[in-house]
Amino acid sequence: MKFSIIQSKLVSPLQLISGAVEKRQTLPVLANLLIKVEKGLLSITATDLEIEMSVNINLDNESEDGDITVPARKFVDICRSLPVDSDINIELIETKLVIKSGRSRFTLSTIAAQEFPNIEDSLFSTEFVISSSELKNTIDKTQFAMAQQDVRYYLNGMLIEIDQDKLLTVATDGHRLALSRLTLSSNVCEDLVQVIIPRKGVLEAGKLLSSIDEDATISLNSNHIRITLGLFVFTSKLVDGRFPDYGKVLPKDAERILLCDKETIKEAFSRAAILCNEKFRGVRLTLSENKLKINANNPEQEEAEIELDVEYNDKEMEIGFNVSYLLDAVNAIRSDSVKFCLGDSNSSVLIQASESADSSYVVMPMRL
């Protein structure tokens, strides 16, 4: 195997796909990148057995076919350290990969390409095209609510649901739920399709989608999701489990409506958070006619009290919430004003943009 490439053409793709490399791997080869040259096409692949990311780059100069795996972190660091416009010459000599650029020379150990585990190719039953920015926005509006290392493994990821021309993303950690809707340009399927993408897959797909602004092809079957975007192919195994029925979580009797300016309430929650209990992050909201009072305190007997003018014309009530969850929801809303739909002191709050229900956020109350 032998090829040469300009540093800038190699480093950006390398940094994007190396996120798939497993940090705490059980197999030494999972710390490596698979490098393959075939008929003038360079392909580089990283995997942790759950997700796989690859990039295909056309080589401008003559090359020799071959394949090998090399330590990912060292290979990326070497290429990144070289001058931006420099030529990098890479050659496999016996069992060592030799990297030359200018007067620099590096020799890396390798593992045979045959030991590299590829996610098996499979047939995809559902396929559609969507702009990468639209999909990224929808993911951004919900991904913060995914659980981390929950024993209910199906919560450590994101539900993607497709119903004809409607795409829905949902994430929940059991204490709050985030949901976002999007209308696709055409009918994708007749029957409802639901898949759960694991947390790491969601985060790495998000990085890829934010880096490339063009149409992405999404392919789905019962075991995998694949996103093809320009030179890149992202594949993730799906979580085998049943996601909670999000429809039952959305409050039905939340008839008390509070309307307020997004930036004003965001700043107020941020101020209150400074003095709330660091472990429980609780704040108390007291609602009265066109007034909202936010109270926070902590074990050191310190207190914060913030009063806001809002639109609210219902019964007075008090309710407690985790302020971090409220802030996450308000931050995700793309609107100048926010609507809080409340029931009673023991019911969840539904948070939406005041003029649109495309995204919905549910936060469970806290006893304070």
C-alpha positions as MATLAB code, in Angstrom:
seq = 'MKFSIIQSKLVSPLQLISGAVEKRQTLPVLANLLIKVEKGLLSITATDLEIEMSVNINLDNESEDGDITVPARKFVDICRSLPVDSDINIELIETKLVIKSGRSRFTLSTIAAQEFPNIEDSLFSTEFVISSSELKNTIDKTQFAMAQQDVRYYLNGMLIEIDQDKLLTVATDGHRLALSRLTLSSNVCEDLVQVIIPRKGVLEAGKLLSSIDEDATISLNSNHIRITLGLFVFTSKLVDGRFPDYGKVLPKDAERILLCDKETIKEAFSRAAILCNEKFRGVRLTLSENKLKINANNPEQEEAEIELDVEYNDKEMEIGFNVSYLLDAVNAIRSDSVKFCLGDSNSSVLIQASESADSSYVVMPMRL';
ca = [
       0.000    0.000    0.000;
       1.326    3.414   -0.951;
      -0.240    6.859   -1.494;
       0.306   10.586   -1.016;
      -2.203   13.243    0.037;
      -2.286   16.923    1.073;
      -2.459   17.388    4.861;
      -5.617   19.559    4.809;
      -7.505   16.995    2.710;
      -6.791   14.260    5.271;
      -6.948   15.857    8.729;
     -10.561   17.157    8.840;
     -12.095   13.799    7.818;
      -9.770   11.986   10.251;
     -10.886   14.125   13.166;
     -14.550   13.531   12.339;
     -14.392    9.744   12.103;
     -11.944    9.163   14.976;
     -14.790    9.894   17.425;
     -15.997    6.355   16.712;
     -12.787    4.841   18.103;
     -13.431    3.101   21.428;
     -11.570    4.813   24.295;
     -11.599    1.790   26.636;
     -11.412   -1.052   24.158;
     -11.200   -4.752   24.976;
      -9.779   -5.598   21.548;
      -6.485   -3.837   20.641;
      -7.633   -3.485   17.000;
     -10.554   -1.253   18.116;
      -7.993    1.446   18.995;
      -6.934    1.401   15.323;
      -8.156    2.922   12.072;
      -8.596    0.705    9.015;
      -6.824    2.320    6.034;
      -7.576    0.882    2.610;
      -6.489    1.980   -0.882;
      -8.266    0.535   -3.906;
      -8.225    1.880   -7.484;
      -7.277    5.415   -6.462;
      -9.829    5.589   -3.632;
      -8.646    5.949   -0.019;
     -11.106    4.738    2.619;
     -10.534    5.117    6.367;
     -12.822    3.427    8.914;
     -13.211    3.582   12.707;
     -15.508    1.431   14.861;
     -16.270    0.497   18.463;
     -18.568   -2.399   17.400;
     -21.640   -0.237   18.152;
     -21.016    2.551   15.639;
     -18.852    2.705   12.536;
     -17.696    5.803   10.660;
     -15.861    5.817    7.356;
     -14.701    8.359    4.808;
     -13.855    7.843    1.121;
     -11.337   10.237   -0.451;
     -10.302   10.282   -4.117;
      -6.514   10.317   -4.463;
      -5.073   12.716   -7.050;
      -1.711   10.981   -7.441;
      -0.658    7.429   -8.282;
      -1.200    4.897   -5.523;
      -0.678    1.219   -4.751;
      -3.598   -0.855   -3.437;
      -3.514   -2.428    0.006;
      -4.996   -2.274    3.503;
      -3.770   -2.137    7.114;
      -4.836   -0.841   10.555;
      -2.821    1.725   12.563;
      -3.197    3.283   16.047;
      -5.867    5.964   15.595;
      -4.741    8.553   18.140;
      -1.088    8.495   17.051;
      -1.939    8.594   13.336;
      -4.351   11.541   13.788;
      -1.887   13.444   16.017;
       0.980   12.965   13.536;
      -1.084   14.148   10.547;
      -2.493   17.095   12.514;
       0.998   18.212   13.591;
       2.267   18.536   10.006;
       2.069   21.855    8.039;
      -1.350   22.512    6.453;
      -0.271   22.547    2.795;
       2.343   19.812    3.092;
       2.293   16.551    1.122;
       2.028   13.444    3.289;
       3.522   10.270    1.801;
       2.291    7.055    3.385;
       3.683    3.608    2.618;
       3.340    0.145    4.150;
       6.785   -1.426    4.437;
       6.487   -5.021    5.674;
       4.524   -4.643    8.965;
       5.222   -0.947    9.589;
       3.397    2.114    8.262;
       5.892    4.813    7.276;
       4.668    8.426    7.148;
       6.936   11.030    5.499;
       6.439   14.760    5.058;
       9.259   17.191    4.295;
      12.100   16.201    6.560;
       9.855   14.398    9.074;
       9.509   10.622    9.147;
       7.337    8.476   11.429;
       7.054    4.701   11.712;
       3.908    3.186   13.236;
       3.137   -0.364   14.337;
       0.187   -2.055   12.617;
      -2.373   -4.833   12.986;
      -3.530   -6.795    9.939;
      -6.687   -5.465    8.251;
      -8.286   -8.928    8.459;
      -8.619   -8.501   12.237;
     -10.647   -5.281   11.903;
     -14.356   -5.924   12.690;
     -16.685   -4.271   10.181;
     -20.383   -3.856   10.898;
     -21.964   -6.274    8.448;
     -23.623   -4.859    5.360;
     -27.358   -5.347    5.399;
     -30.405   -4.455    3.347;
     -32.276   -1.327    4.409;
     -36.066   -1.313    4.301;
     -36.644    2.440    4.734;
     -34.696    5.216    3.029;
     -35.174    8.975    2.674;
     -33.230   12.179    2.008;
     -33.161   15.152    4.385;
     -30.998   18.251    4.670;
     -28.240   17.749    7.247;
     -29.055   21.072    8.961;
     -32.750   20.150    9.410;
     -31.887   16.769   10.913;
     -29.198   18.302   13.147;
     -31.657   20.931   14.445;
     -34.213   18.240   15.288;
     -31.596   16.157   17.108;
     -30.305   19.233   18.990;
     -33.806   20.008   20.246;
     -34.059   16.635   21.994;
     -30.664   15.008   22.619;
     -29.991   16.750   25.968;
     -32.804   14.741   27.590;
     -31.180   11.334   26.867;
     -30.286    9.289   29.952;
     -26.683    8.456   30.813;
     -25.873    4.916   31.953;
     -29.446    4.212   33.063;
     -30.221    0.559   33.828;
     -33.210    1.020   31.511;
     -30.830    0.792   28.559;
     -33.466    1.921   26.029;
     -33.424    5.391   27.681;
     -29.681    5.781   26.902;
     -30.497    6.882   23.385;
     -32.997    8.662   21.163;
     -36.203    7.442   19.561;
     -36.615    8.294   15.882;
     -40.140    7.715   14.639;
     -41.257    8.015   11.019;
     -44.930    8.019   10.102;
     -45.535    8.640    6.380;
     -44.042   12.160    5.916;
     -43.592   12.988    9.638;
     -40.306   12.535   11.495;
     -40.255   12.667   15.284;
     -37.303   12.585   17.699;
     -37.878   11.843   21.397;
     -35.507   11.528   24.355;
     -36.205   11.015   28.058;
     -34.265   10.168   31.215;
     -37.369    9.441   33.285;
     -37.425   12.925   34.886;
     -37.987   15.006   31.741;
     -38.880   14.415   28.102;
     -37.992   16.292   24.906;
     -39.884   15.832   21.639;
     -39.452   17.487   18.228;
     -41.489   17.111   15.016;
     -40.437   17.648   11.423;
     -42.344   17.306    8.127;
     -40.406   15.545    5.358;
     -40.617   16.470    1.671;
     -42.427   13.222    0.748;
     -44.038   10.080    2.150;
     -41.292    7.746    3.401;
     -43.298    4.762    4.647;
     -46.885    3.605    5.026;
     -46.389    1.837    8.353;
     -45.004    3.449   11.507;
     -41.222    2.964   11.878;
     -39.599    3.353   15.315;
     -35.881    2.921   16.071;
     -33.715    3.780   19.107;
     -30.229    5.127   18.348;
     -27.684    4.680   21.187;
     -26.371    7.779   22.944;
     -22.879    7.671   21.427;
     -24.380    7.224   17.959;
     -26.571   10.315   18.429;
     -23.614   12.451   19.577;
     -21.256   11.334   16.789;
     -23.947   11.652   14.104;
     -24.618   15.180   15.390;
     -20.955   16.160   14.957;
     -20.971   14.823   11.402;
     -24.237   16.565   10.453;
     -23.030   19.921   11.804;
     -19.788   19.709    9.799;
     -21.288   19.166    6.346;
     -24.138   21.272    4.989;
     -25.723   19.134    2.279;
     -28.427   16.505    1.883;
     -28.059   13.315    3.897;
     -29.455    9.908    2.922;
     -30.914    8.072    5.938;
     -31.292    4.281    5.648;
     -33.026    2.156    8.305;
     -33.768   -1.468    9.061;
     -34.566   -3.351   12.262;
     -30.908   -3.492   13.386;
     -29.066   -0.476   11.918;
     -29.279    3.154   10.881;
     -26.966    4.472    8.182;
     -26.361    8.131    7.304;
     -24.563    8.803    4.013;
     -23.337   12.377    3.822;
     -20.931   13.468    1.092;
     -17.701   11.472    1.503;
     -18.825   10.042    4.862;
     -20.800    6.968    5.854;
     -22.037    6.668    9.451;
     -23.554    3.353   10.631;
     -24.915    2.569   14.088;
     -26.469   -0.502   15.627;
     -29.894    0.178   17.126;
     -30.916   -0.369   20.748;
     -33.073   -3.475   21.054;
     -35.829   -2.375   23.396;
     -39.233   -0.738   23.679;
     -39.215    3.029   24.149;
     -41.800    4.423   26.637;
     -45.093    5.646   25.169;
     -44.301    9.358   25.003;
     -47.954   10.190   24.293;
     -48.864    9.180   27.853;
     -46.199   11.512   29.295;
     -47.503   14.679   27.583;
     -49.776   16.450   30.142;
     -53.460   16.411   29.140;
     -54.908   18.763   31.790;
     -52.269   21.489   31.680;
     -54.747   24.347   31.259;
     -52.990   27.062   33.270;
     -50.924   29.024   30.753;
     -47.945   31.221   31.594;
     -46.361   33.268   28.773;
     -43.047   35.075   29.126;
     -40.051   36.403   27.221;
     -37.520   33.633   26.603;
     -34.357   35.606   27.422;
     -35.880   37.148   30.566;
     -36.899   33.830   32.118;
     -33.658   32.147   31.012;
     -31.633   34.813   32.830;
     -33.870   34.534   35.912;
     -33.466   30.736   36.100;
     -29.686   31.128   35.646;
     -29.525   33.611   38.540;
     -31.636   31.406   40.814;
     -29.454   28.392   39.960;
     -26.442   30.086   41.582;
     -27.891   29.561   45.074;
     -29.904   26.380   44.659;
     -28.940   23.076   46.287;
     -26.113   21.699   44.099;
     -27.301   18.115   44.505;
     -31.041   18.499   43.833;
     -30.999   21.764   41.796;
     -34.525   22.602   42.981;
     -36.282   25.968   42.559;
     -39.782   26.955   43.707;
     -42.063   28.813   41.279;
     -44.911   30.872   42.774;
     -47.505   32.053   40.261;
     -50.009   34.842   40.845;
     -51.760   37.298   38.514;
     -49.160   38.379   35.902;
     -46.341   37.648   38.369;
     -43.836   34.817   38.672;
     -41.618   34.509   41.736;
     -38.615   32.151   41.602;
     -37.083   31.039   44.918;
     -33.946   28.986   45.522;
     -32.046   28.074   48.671;
     -29.290   25.716   49.789;
     -28.041   23.935   52.949;
     -25.849   26.978   53.783;
     -29.106   28.948   54.399;
     -28.452   31.155   51.357;
     -31.449   32.307   49.343;
     -32.325   33.797   45.974;
     -35.664   35.435   45.152;
     -36.412   36.760   41.664;
     -39.696   38.303   40.561;
     -40.804   38.635   36.925;
     -43.721   40.213   35.060;
     -45.404   37.510   32.971;
     -48.745   36.807   31.309;
     -50.719   34.611   33.731;
     -54.395   34.948   34.647;
     -55.260   31.778   36.512;
     -55.315   30.542   40.130;
     -52.321   31.156   42.354;
     -50.070   28.102   42.694;
     -46.664   26.923   43.884;
     -44.604   24.200   42.239;
     -40.972   23.006   42.373;
     -38.684   21.918   39.530;
     -35.075   21.012   38.812;
     -33.776   24.329   37.437;
     -31.260   22.621   35.115;
     -34.115   20.787   33.360;
     -36.067   24.041   32.931;
     -32.986   25.796   31.514;
     -32.283   22.945   29.061;
     -35.845   23.140   27.746;
     -35.895   26.956   27.441;
     -32.468   26.931   25.719;
     -33.725   24.425   23.122;
     -36.693   26.595   22.108;
     -36.123   28.736   19.000;
     -38.551   31.527   19.768;
     -38.688   34.931   21.469;
     -41.378   33.884   23.907;
     -42.058   30.682   25.830;
     -45.292   29.044   26.983;
     -45.519   27.030   30.226;
     -48.632   24.821   30.454;
     -49.361   23.765   34.039;
     -51.901   21.582   35.810;
     -51.607   21.512   39.586;
     -48.683   21.449   42.047;
     -48.131   17.717   41.507;
     -48.324   17.681   37.710;
     -45.632   17.947   35.047;
     -45.158   21.185   33.139;
     -45.307   21.284   29.327;
     -42.937   23.885   27.835;
     -43.269   25.043   24.208;
     -42.587   28.022   21.980;
     -45.561   30.367   22.375;
     -46.507   30.245   18.664;
     -45.528   26.667   17.745;
     -45.975   23.144   19.100;
     -43.300   21.579   16.854;
     -41.131   20.964   19.922;
     -42.425   20.023   23.371;
     -40.625   19.624   26.688;
     -42.069   17.918   29.750;
     -40.469   18.325   33.193;
     -41.627   16.390   36.267;
     -42.226   18.436   39.432;
     -40.071   18.180   42.582;
     -41.116   18.199   46.229;
     -39.217   21.019   47.916;
];
